[in-house]
């Protein structure tokens, strides 16, 4: 697989899809769903092949616990 050069973030909540922004390599999305336990507010649509990493709420809590240890 190759890194994604560009992906589109579109809102599928209506019949008329709307592009909200471009997501570039290294950027993240869906953080509010993890941090605030909110339902997702949109859908990511890749225009080319890509690699992603899924971070669950449990993963984030464990990462923060490890990161703040002195």
C-alpha positions in Angstrom: 0.0 0.0 0.0 1.0 3.6 -0.5 0.4 6.6 1.7 -2.7 8.5 0.8 -2.0 11.8 -0.9 -5.5 13.2 -0.3 -8.9 12.1 1.0 -12.2 13.8 1.1 -14.3 14.3 4.3 -17.9 14.4 3.3 -21.1 14.5 5.3 -23.5 11.8 4.3 -26.3 13.1 6.5 -28.2 14.4 3.5 -28.9 13.4 -0.1 -26.6 16.2 -1.2 -23.1 15.1 -0.1 -21.0 18.1 1.0 -17.2 18.2 1.1 -16.0 19.5 4.4 -12.2 19.4 4.1 -9.2 17.5 2.8 -7.5 15.1 5.2 -3.8 15.0 4.5 -1.2 12.4 5.5 -0.5 12.5 9.2 -3.8 14.2 10.1 -6.4 12.5 12.2 -10.2 12.5 12.3 -12.9 11.1 14.6 -11.3 12.5 17.8 -14.5 13.8 19.2 -16.0 10.3 19.1 -13.2 9.0 21.3 -12.7 12.0 23.7 -16.3 13.0 24.2 -18.0 9.6 23.5 -20.1 11.4 20.8 -21.5 9.6 17.8 -19.6 10.3 14.6 -20.7 13.4 12.7 -19.5 12.4 9.2 -17.8 9.8 7.1 -14.4 9.6 5.6 -14.2 8.6 2.0 -10.8 7.7 0.5 -10.2 8.6 -3.1 -7.2 6.3 -3.3 -5.6 3.4 -1.5 -4.5 4.2 2.1 -3.2 3.0 5.4 -5.0 3.8 8.6 -4.6 3.1 12.3 -7.6 2.7 14.6 -7.4 4.1 18.1 -10.1 3.0 20.5 -11.1 4.9 23.6 -9.5 2.2 25.7 -6.2 2.6 23.6 -6.3 6.4 24.2 -6.8 6.0 28.0 -3.9 3.6 28.2 -1.7 5.8 26.1 -2.4 8.8 28.4 -1.8 6.8 31.5 1.6 5.7 30.2 2.5 9.1 28.9 1.9 11.0 32.2 4.0 8.8 34.4 7.1 10.5 35.8 
